[in-house]
């Protein structure tokens, strides 16, 4: 079922940039609706892993997209476990500290800019990845 959802989302995605962008948006959306950081990493990771392989994009690009969006958007969602914990610890709402969470806001944008410029984009079969074998995980 997750693969069917992923394929319908990725119909409009062209190339590495579109694939990673869809992954990042799905992570952020899952963070908003699920309220748990780990679900926003695991669900999109399972959804898109096979598609990344089909498109020849290295799995570390998927890992980077999940980290850049799933982990970093979590503290900015007030009803998420991370957002609730930080708000309780600091005593202020996520909306108050969001303008100061520069890493959380800028890092996904920098990551997308790097991909758009084709900088540090890893593909399966790159010369520096010799000896690695990828198996399908069920």
VMD Tcl script that draws the C-alpha trace (Angstrom):
set ca {
  {0.00 0.00 0.00}
  {2.83 2.40 0.82}
  {4.40 1.78 -2.59}
  {1.09 2.62 -4.29}
  {0.88 5.90 -2.39}
  {4.52 6.68 -3.16}
  {4.12 5.98 -6.88}
  {1.09 8.26 -7.11}
  {2.96 11.05 -5.30}
  {6.07 10.60 -7.45}
  {4.26 10.74 -10.81}
  {5.03 14.44 -11.08}
  {8.57 14.11 -9.70}
  {11.27 14.32 -12.33}
  {14.86 13.48 -11.50}
  {16.68 13.47 -8.21}
  {15.45 16.91 -7.12}
  {11.77 16.03 -7.52}
  {12.19 12.67 -5.81}
  {13.97 14.17 -2.82}
  {11.52 17.08 -2.64}
  {8.56 14.67 -2.54}
  {10.30 12.69 0.19}
  {10.92 15.81 2.26}
  {7.36 17.07 1.88}
  {5.99 13.65 2.85}
  {8.18 13.61 5.97}
  {7.02 17.06 7.03}
  {3.38 16.22 6.32}
  {3.69 12.98 8.31}
  {5.21 14.94 11.18}
  {2.18 17.22 11.17}
  {-0.49 14.54 11.00}
  {1.14 11.73 13.01}
  {2.61 13.80 15.82}
  {5.65 11.54 16.18}
  {9.10 12.08 14.74}
  {9.94 8.41 14.28}
  {6.84 7.77 12.18}
  {7.79 10.67 9.92}
  {11.10 8.94 9.24}
  {10.06 5.28 9.05}
  {6.90 5.60 6.93}
  {8.38 7.75 4.13}
  {11.59 5.72 4.30}
  {9.66 2.54 3.57}
  {7.49 4.30 1.00}
  {10.33 5.63 -1.12}
  {13.19 3.15 -0.67}
  {12.31 1.02 -3.68}
  {11.63 4.07 -5.86}
  {15.05 5.51 -5.03}
  {16.63 2.23 -6.15}
  {14.55 2.14 -9.35}
  {15.66 5.66 -10.21}
  {19.31 4.85 -9.48}
  {19.52 7.22 -6.53}
  {21.79 6.02 -3.74}
  {20.06 5.08 -0.46}
  {22.18 7.61 1.41}
  {20.28 10.32 -0.47}
  {17.06 8.91 1.00}
  {18.65 8.90 4.44}
  {19.73 12.51 4.00}
  {16.24 13.58 2.89}
  {14.62 11.80 5.85}
  {17.01 13.46 8.28}
  {16.78 16.91 6.71}
  {13.01 16.99 6.87}
  {11.69 14.34 9.26}
  {14.02 15.06 12.14}
  {14.39 18.79 11.69}
  {10.72 19.65 11.19}
  {9.66 17.76 14.30}
  {10.48 20.44 16.92}
  {8.58 23.04 14.89}
  {5.26 21.18 15.17}
  {3.71 22.11 18.55}
  {1.64 18.92 18.94}
  {4.50 16.66 17.93}
  {6.33 14.86 20.74}
  {9.52 16.84 20.10}
  {7.69 20.15 19.85}
  {5.72 19.45 23.03}
  {8.86 18.45 24.93}
  {10.83 21.51 23.83}
  {7.88 23.82 24.52}
  {7.49 22.30 27.98}
  {11.20 22.55 28.71}
  {11.60 26.11 27.45}
  {8.19 27.24 28.63}
  {7.35 28.83 25.27}
  {5.33 27.71 22.27}
  {6.97 26.29 19.17}
  {5.70 29.34 17.30}
  {7.75 31.57 19.61}
  {11.07 29.76 19.19}
  {10.57 28.85 15.50}
  {12.22 32.06 14.18}
  {15.34 31.13 16.17}
  {15.46 27.52 14.93}
  {17.66 28.43 11.99}
  {19.10 24.95 11.47}
  {15.62 23.46 11.27}
  {14.51 25.97 8.66}
  {17.65 26.52 6.58}
  {19.09 22.99 6.40}
  {16.32 21.48 4.21}
  {16.58 24.46 1.86}
  {20.37 24.13 1.60}
  {20.00 20.42 0.94}
  {17.56 21.06 -1.90}
  {19.83 23.78 -3.31}
  {22.77 21.36 -3.29}
  {20.72 18.80 -5.19}
  {19.51 21.43 -7.68}
  {23.17 22.31 -8.32}
  {24.01 18.59 -8.61}
  {26.50 18.92 -5.75}
  {27.13 15.77 -3.69}
  {24.35 13.84 -5.42}
  {25.06 10.13 -4.99}
  {23.85 7.58 -7.49}
  {23.97 3.82 -7.31}
  {27.10 2.62 -9.06}
  {29.23 5.69 -8.42}
  {32.97 4.93 -8.52}
  {33.45 5.69 -4.84}
  {30.84 3.08 -3.88}
  {32.64 0.00 -5.23}
  {32.04 -3.17 -3.30}
  {28.68 -2.18 -1.85}
  {25.77 -4.44 -2.63}
  {22.17 -3.53 -1.99}
  {19.54 -6.09 -1.24}
  {15.81 -5.64 -1.12}
  {14.60 -5.66 2.48}
  {11.14 -7.08 3.04}
}
mol new
graphics top color blue
foreach p $ca { graphics top sphere $p radius 0.5 }
foreach p [lrange $ca 0 end-1] q [lrange $ca 1 end] { graphics top cylinder $p $q radius 0.2 }
display resetview
